[in-house]
Amino acid sequence: MDKKIDFAIDYYTAKGKEILKLVNSKDDLTADELINYGEEMAIIEYKLTALEVAKES
């Protein structure tokens, strides 16, 4: 089970880095885009937190 959790953590960490890279590379983000990326990051952070808790249990 730990391998699956580690894989999921790696996956969501990579997804978060992709979003950050995308946001940081754009100079002309609209407010709506920024909000959407923020929401995606919040979901990813929530999932990562839940996975870390599950890993500790």
QUIBELSUL-V419990 format. One record per backbone hydrogen bond with DSSP energy under -0.5 kcal/mol. CO is the residue of the C=O (numbers start at 1). NH is the residue of the N-H. E is the energy in kcal/mol with one decimal. If there is no record, write none. Layout:
((CO/NH/E) (CO/NH/E))
This chain:
((1/5/-2.0) (2/6/-2.9) (3/7/-2.4) (4/8/-2.4) (5/9/-2.7) (6/10/-2.5) (7/11/-2.4) (8/12/-2.7) (9/13/-2.2) (10/14/-2.2) (11/15/-2.3) (12/16/-2.2) (13/17/-2.1) (14/18/-2.2) (15/19/-2.1) (16/20/-2.4) (17/21/-2.6) (18/22/-2.4) (19/23/-2.8) (20/24/-2.7) (21/25/-1.4) (22/26/-0.8) (23/26/-0.7) (30/34/-2.4) (31/35/-2.4) (32/36/-2.4) (33/37/-2.7) (34/38/-2.1) (35/39/-2.5) (36/40/-2.3) (37/41/-2.4) (38/42/-2.2) (39/43/-2.1) (40/44/-2.3) (41/45/-2.8) (42/46/-2.2) (43/47/-2.4) (44/48/-2.7) (45/49/-2.3) (46/50/-2.3) (47/51/-2.5) (48/52/-2.4) (49/53/-2.2) (50/54/-2.4) (51/55/-2.3) (52/56/-1.7) (53/57/-1.3))
